[in-house]
C-alpha cells in the first residue's frame, strides 16, 4: 500500500524505503470458452486476449497462454481433457500452453507473477472454484487480475467488485442449470429419448414433433422416440432376462449362461455380460415410459456417473413406446435384485425356492432348525434341507415342487 502522506524530506535513498519484488514481471493469460460448437473459440479467445492485455504494462507481452474449451462449471482437474488434435482443429490463432489446471500446477515453476483474464467467470462460473484458484496462486505470490475490474481506488472497492462478479457468475450458472434441467424434463415427459437406445429398441425420428426454426447455432437435432428393434428376438430376450430375475431370482452369471446357451434365440453383438444383464434389468425405459435423470454425470470424477435416487427420476406420464415389461413387473425385478444383493450366503438359494413356490401358489415356512439342517413346510409337504442350502440342490427342490402340484 502506498500513502499520500509521505516524509517531509526525500528519504528514497534509504535502505528499505520500499519493498521491491526482485522477480521480473512475468504475466500470463488465462481464458475459457464453454463449447466448441455453440461458440467460436477462434474468435472468442483472441478477443479475451485483447481485453486482458489492456492490463499489461507498457511494452509487456504475455509469457504464456492458458485456455480451455470446457464448461465453466467443471473443476480445474476436469478441464483441458480434450485431445491436442481437437484443439489443433479449432484453428485458434493464439498458442495454447495448457489449461487452467496446467497453470495452477506450473505457475511457480514458470516464474509467473501475474495472471490476467477478461473476467472472473473465464476462470470458473462456480465461485468456490474461482476463489480456490485465486487462493492457490496468491499463496505463492501471484496476483490475479481481471480486466473488467476498476483501476485505482480502494482495495475494498476492488474486492467488492470482484466478489459481486463472482456471485453473478455463480447465479448465472444456476440459472443455466435450471433452464437446462427444465428443458430436459419437458423433453422426457413428451416421450423423446435421451442417450443411446436400450437393447430391445432403436431410436427413430418423431415425425409428429414440432419442427423448430433454424436456431442461432444451426438446425437443432430432431426429436427421437424409441421403437422396437427390427429384430423381434431382442424383445423376447429382454423379457426373458427380466423374468429370470423377477420370478426365479437368478443372479447375473446364471442369466448370462442361459442367454449365451441359445444365441439364435437371444442374439447380441459382442456377447452377453453381467453388466449388460444388470443394466437392462435396472432400465426403467423397458416399461414403455421415458425416464430422465437416472444418473448424475458431473460428479467430479472423470468417466464416472453416480446413480440418482429413484425419487429424483423424471417419468413420462404416459407410455410413450412399446413396453417390454409392465411397471409392476419392473418393480418386482428391482426388489429381487435388492434381495439378492442383501441376501446372506444361505439366503440366496432359499430366495429362489421361495420365488418358485410363489409361482406355484405355495408358501415356504420354517418349522424347526438345527445347526446343520432346517425343516421347511412347502405347501402340504415337509422338506429338510441342509444349512446353508447348496446351489446344486435348489433346482432339484424346485423340480420336486413342480411335479407334485
matplotlib code that plots the C-alpha trace (Angstrom):
import matplotlib.pyplot as plt

x = [0.0, 1.3, 0.2, -0.2, 1.3, 5.0, 8.0, 8.8, 12.1, 13.3, 14.1, 14.0, 17.8, 17.5, 17.6, 14.2, 12.4, 10.2, 9.8, 11.0, 10.0, 13.2, 11.3, 10.8, 7.2, 6.0, 2.3, 0.3, -3.1, -5.9, -9.2, -12.1, -14.8, -17.7, -18.1, -16.5, -19.9, -22.1, -19.3, -16.3, -13.0, -11.1, -12.7, -13.5, -10.1, -8.3, -11.0, -10.3, -6.6, -7.1, -9.2, -6.9, -3.8, -5.1, -3.9, -0.3, 2.3, 3.8, 6.0, 4.9, 3.7, 2.1, 4.7, 2.2, -1.4, -3.5, -7.1, -9.7, -12.7, -14.7, -17.8, -17.1, -19.0, -16.2, -13.4, -9.9, -8.9, -11.5, -10.6, -8.4, -9.1, -9.7, -7.0, -4.4, -5.8, -9.2, -7.5, -5.5, -8.7, -10.1, -7.6, -7.3, -4.6, -3.4, -1.0, -2.1, 0.5, -2.1, -5.3, -6.4, -5.1, -1.7, -1.5, -2.1, 0.4, 3.2, 2.8, 5.5, 7.9, 7.4, 8.1, 4.6, 3.9, 0.5, -2.4, -4.6, -8.1, -11.0, -13.3, -13.7, -16.1, -13.4, -11.7, -14.9, -18.6, -18.6, -17.5, -15.7, -13.6, -12.5, -11.8, -9.7, -7.7, -7.1, -6.1, -3.6, -2.0, -1.9, -0.4, 2.7, 2.8, 1.0, -1.6, -4.8, -6.1, -9.4, -9.6, -13.2, -12.3, -11.7, -8.1, -7.2, -9.4, -9.5, -8.7, -12.1, -13.8, -11.9, -12.6, -16.3, -16.4, -14.7, -16.9, -20.1, -18.9, -18.2, -21.7, -23.2, -21.3, -22.5, -26.1, -25.9, -24.5, -27.6, -30.0, -28.4, -28.7, -32.3, -33.2, -31.4, -33.0, -36.4, -35.9, -34.6, -37.6, -40.0, -38.1, -38.6, -42.3, -43.0, -41.7, -38.4, -35.4, -32.2, -29.0, -28.3, -31.5, -31.7, -31.0, -34.6, -35.2, -34.0, -34.3, -36.4, -37.2, -40.6, -42.4, -45.1, -42.6, -42.7, -40.1, -38.1, -36.9, -33.3, -31.6, -28.7, -26.2, -27.8, -30.6, -31.5, -31.2, -34.5, -36.6, -36.4, -38.6, -37.9, -39.4, -39.0, -35.8, -36.3, -35.1, -38.1, -35.8, -34.4, -37.7, -38.0, -34.5, -35.2, -38.5, -36.8, -33.9, -36.3, -38.4, -35.4, -34.6, -38.1, -39.5, -36.5, -34.2, -31.3, -28.1, -26.4, -23.9, -26.8, -28.8, -25.8, -25.3, -28.9, -28.9, -25.5, -26.6, -29.2, -27.6, -30.2, -33.0, -31.1, -28.7, -26.4, -23.3, -20.2, -21.9, -23.9, -22.1, -23.2, -23.1, -25.4, -27.8, -27.9, -28.2, -31.2, -33.0, -32.5, -33.5, -37.0, -37.4, -38.4, -41.7, -42.6, -42.2, -39.4, -37.3, -34.7, -32.2, -31.3, -27.6, -25.6, -22.7, -21.0, -19.6, -16.0, -14.6, -13.8, -15.8, -17.8, -21.6, -23.5, -27.0, -29.6, -32.3, -35.5, -37.3, -35.3, -36.2, -38.5, -41.1, -43.3, -46.9, -48.0, -46.5, -44.5, -43.2, -44.0, -43.2, -41.1, -42.5, -45.1, -44.2, -45.2, -43.0, -40.1, -40.6, -40.7, -37.4, -35.8, -37.0, -35.5, -32.2, -32.2, -32.9, -30.1, -27.6, -28.6, -29.1, -26.7, -24.8, -27.6, -30.4, -29.8, -30.8, -33.8, -35.0, -35.0, -37.0, -39.5, -39.9, -40.6, -43.1, -44.9, -45.3, -47.0, -49.2, -47.3, -45.7, -42.5, -42.3, -39.7, -40.8, -37.6, -33.9, -30.6, -27.0, -26.8, -30.4, -33.7, -37.1, -39.5, -43.2, -43.7, -47.4, -48.6, -45.1, -42.2, -38.7, -35.5, -32.6, -29.0, -27.9, -26.6, -28.6, -26.2, -26.9, -26.9, -29.9, -32.0, -33.1, -34.0, -36.3, -37.9, -38.4, -40.0, -42.4, -43.4, -44.0, -46.0, -48.6]
y = [0.0, 3.5, 6.6, 10.3, 11.3, 10.9, 12.1, 15.8, 15.3, 12.9, 9.6, 7.4, 6.8, 5.0, 1.2, -0.5, 2.7, 0.3, -3.4, -4.3, -7.6, -9.0, -11.1, -9.6, -9.3, -12.3, -12.1, -14.9, -15.1, -17.4, -17.8, -20.2, -20.9, -23.1, -25.2, -25.6, -26.0, -23.2, -20.7, -19.9, -20.3, -19.0, -15.5, -15.6, -16.5, -13.7, -11.2, -12.3, -11.8, -8.3, -7.3, -8.9, -7.3, -3.9, -4.6, -5.2, -2.6, -0.7, -2.9, -6.1, -9.3, -12.5, -15.1, -17.9, -18.6, -21.0, -21.6, -24.3, -25.2, -26.5, -25.7, -23.2, -25.5, -28.1, -28.0, -27.4, -31.0, -31.9, -29.1, -29.5, -33.2, -32.8, -34.2, -31.9, -32.9, -31.4, -28.1, -28.1, -28.4, -25.3, -23.2, -20.6, -18.1, -18.0, -20.6, -22.8, -23.7, -25.6, -25.3, -23.9, -26.9, -26.7, -23.0, -23.9, -26.7, -24.9, -21.3, -21.2, -23.3, -20.8, -17.8, -16.3, -13.1, -12.1, -14.0, -11.9, -12.8, -10.9, -11.5, -13.9, -16.3, -17.1, -18.9, -20.6, -20.0, -21.7, -19.1, -21.8, -22.8, -19.3, -18.5, -21.7, -20.9, -17.3, -18.6, -21.2, -18.6, -15.8, -18.2, -18.4, -14.6, -14.5, -11.7, -12.5, -9.6, -9.3, -6.7, -5.7, -4.5, -0.8, 0.5, 2.5, 3.3, 1.3, -2.4, -3.0, -1.4, -3.6, -6.7, -5.8, -5.6, -8.9, -10.7, -9.3, -10.5, -14.0, -14.1, -13.0, -15.9, -18.4, -17.2, -17.4, -20.9, -22.0, -20.2, -22.1, -25.4, -24.8, -23.8, -26.8, -29.2, -27.8, -28.4, -31.9, -32.7, -31.5, -33.5, -36.7, -36.2, -35.5, -39.0, -38.2, -40.3, -39.2, -41.1, -44.5, -46.6, -49.7, -53.2, -54.0, -50.6, -48.3, -44.5, -43.1, -39.5, -38.4, -37.1, -35.5, -33.5, -29.7, -28.6, -25.7, -22.8, -22.6, -21.8, -19.4, -22.2, -24.1, -26.6, -28.4, -32.2, -33.9, -35.3, -39.1, -41.7, -45.4, -48.0, -51.9, -53.1, -54.6, -58.0, -59.1, -61.6, -58.7, -58.1, -61.8, -61.8, -58.7, -60.2, -63.4, -62.0, -59.8, -62.9, -64.9, -62.2, -61.4, -65.0, -67.2, -64.8, -65.7, -63.8, -62.2, -65.0, -67.6, -65.4, -64.8, -68.6, -69.2, -66.4, -67.4, -71.0, -70.0, -67.4, -67.9, -67.0, -64.2, -62.5, -59.7, -58.1, -58.9, -61.5, -61.2, -59.9, -59.4, -55.6, -55.8, -58.0, -55.9, -52.7, -54.0, -55.3, -51.9, -49.8, -48.3, -47.5, -51.2, -50.2, -48.1, -44.8, -42.3, -41.8, -39.0, -38.0, -41.6, -40.6, -37.6, -37.4, -34.3, -36.0, -34.6, -37.9, -38.3, -41.0, -41.7, -41.4, -41.6, -43.1, -40.7, -42.0, -43.1, -40.2, -37.9, -39.6, -37.9, -40.3, -39.5, -39.5, -41.8, -44.9, -43.5, -46.7, -50.3, -51.8, -54.9, -55.4, -53.7, -51.2, -53.7, -56.4, -53.9, -53.1, -56.8, -57.3, -54.4, -55.9, -59.2, -57.5, -55.8, -59.1, -60.8, -58.1, -58.2, -61.9, -63.9, -66.8, -69.2, -66.8, -66.7, -70.3, -70.0, -66.9, -68.9, -71.7, -69.2, -67.5, -70.8, -71.7, -68.4, -69.0, -72.3, -70.8, -72.3, -70.9, -71.8, -71.6, -72.8, -75.5, -76.1, -75.8, -77.0, -76.1, -78.2, -78.6, -76.7, -78.3, -76.4, -76.6, -76.3, -76.4, -79.7, -81.2, -81.1, -80.8, -81.0, -79.0, -78.5, -75.2, -73.5, -74.8, -75.9, -74.3, -77.7, -78.8, -75.8, -76.9, -80.4, -78.9, -76.7, -79.6, -81.7, -78.9, -78.6, -82.3, -82.7, -79.9]
z = [0.0, -0.8, 1.1, 0.1, 3.4, 2.9, 4.9, 5.0, 3.1, 0.4, 2.0, -1.1, -0.8, 2.5, 2.5, 2.9, 1.7, -0.2, -0.8, -4.2, -5.8, -7.1, -9.7, -13.1, -14.1, -16.0, -16.8, -18.4, -19.9, -18.8, -20.7, -21.4, -24.0, -22.9, -26.1, -29.5, -31.2, -29.9, -29.6, -31.8, -29.9, -33.0, -32.3, -28.6, -27.3, -29.3, -28.1, -24.5, -25.0, -26.4, -23.4, -20.8, -22.5, -21.6, -18.0, -19.2, -18.5, -21.4, -23.6, -21.9, -23.6, -22.2, -21.4, -21.9, -22.8, -20.8, -22.1, -22.2, -24.3, -21.3, -19.3, -16.5, -14.2, -14.2, -11.5, -12.8, -12.7, -15.2, -17.6, -20.7, -21.1, -24.8, -27.2, -28.7, -32.1, -31.1, -30.0, -33.3, -35.3, -33.7, -35.5, -32.7, -33.7, -30.1, -29.0, -26.1, -23.4, -21.3, -19.5, -16.1, -14.2, -16.0, -14.9, -11.3, -11.4, -13.3, -12.3, -9.7, -11.8, -14.7, -12.5, -13.2, -11.3, -12.7, -14.2, -16.4, -17.6, -19.2, -16.1, -13.2, -15.0, -17.5, -14.6, -13.4, -13.1, -9.7, -7.1, -4.9, -7.9, -8.8, -5.2, -4.8, -7.9, -6.7, -3.3, -4.7, -6.9, -4.4, -1.8, -4.0, -4.6, -7.9, -8.4, -10.3, -12.4, -14.2, -17.0, -16.1, -12.6, -11.9, -11.7, -8.6, -5.7, -2.5, -2.1, -0.5, -3.5, -5.9, -3.8, -3.7, -7.5, -7.8, -5.4, -6.9, -10.3, -8.9, -7.3, -10.6, -12.4, -9.7, -10.0, -13.8, -13.5, -11.6, -14.0, -16.8, -15.0, -14.0, -17.6, -19.0, -16.5, -17.3, -21.0, -20.4, -18.2, -20.9, -23.4, -21.4, -20.5, -24.2, -24.8, -26.6, -25.9, -24.1, -24.9, -26.5, -27.1, -24.8, -26.3, -27.4, -29.0, -31.7, -31.9, -34.7, -35.6, -34.3, -37.4, -35.2, -33.1, -33.7, -36.2, -34.7, -36.8, -37.5, -34.3, -33.7, -34.0, -36.8, -37.1, -33.9, -33.7, -34.5, -31.6, -31.4, -29.8, -29.0, -31.3, -31.1, -32.7, -36.2, -34.7, -32.6, -30.8, -28.8, -27.2, -26.3, -24.8, -22.7, -21.4, -20.6, -18.6, -16.7, -15.9, -14.8, -12.2, -11.2, -10.9, -10.4, -8.5, -10.7, -10.4, -13.4, -14.1, -14.2, -16.6, -18.8, -19.1, -20.1, -22.7, -24.1, -24.4, -27.0, -29.3, -32.0, -29.6, -27.7, -30.1, -29.0, -30.5, -28.5, -26.3, -23.1, -20.0, -16.4, -16.8, -19.8, -18.0, -14.8, -16.8, -18.8, -15.7, -14.0, -17.0, -16.4, -20.1, -20.6, -19.0, -22.0, -20.1, -20.9, -17.8, -17.3, -14.6, -13.6, -13.4, -12.3, -14.8, -13.2, -10.1, -10.1, -11.3, -15.0, -16.6, -13.5, -13.2, -9.9, -9.8, -8.6, -6.2, -7.9, -6.2, -8.4, -11.7, -14.2, -15.7, -18.7, -17.5, -20.3, -22.0, -25.0, -26.6, -26.6, -23.2, -22.6, -19.1, -17.0, -14.3, -11.7, -13.3, -13.4, -9.7, -8.8, -10.7, -8.7, -5.5, -6.5, -7.3, -3.9, -2.2, -4.0, -3.1, 0.6, 0.9, 3.1, 1.7, 2.9, 1.9, -1.8, -2.7, -0.3, -2.2, -5.4, -3.7, -2.3, -5.7, -7.4, -4.7, -5.1, -8.8, -8.0, -5.3, -2.4, 0.7, 2.4, 6.2, 8.7, 11.1, 13.0, 12.5, 13.9, 13.3, 10.2, 8.8, 8.6, 8.2, 5.9, 5.2, 1.4, 0.6, 2.2, 2.2, 4.7, 3.3, 5.3, 3.7, 4.8, 6.1, 4.1, 1.1, -1.7, -5.1, -6.7, -4.5, -5.4, -8.8, -7.5, -4.9, -7.5, -9.8, -7.0, -6.2, -9.9, -10.4, -7.1, -7.9]

ax = plt.figure().add_subplot(projection="3d")
ax.plot(x, y, z, "-o")
ax.set_aspect("equal")
plt.show()
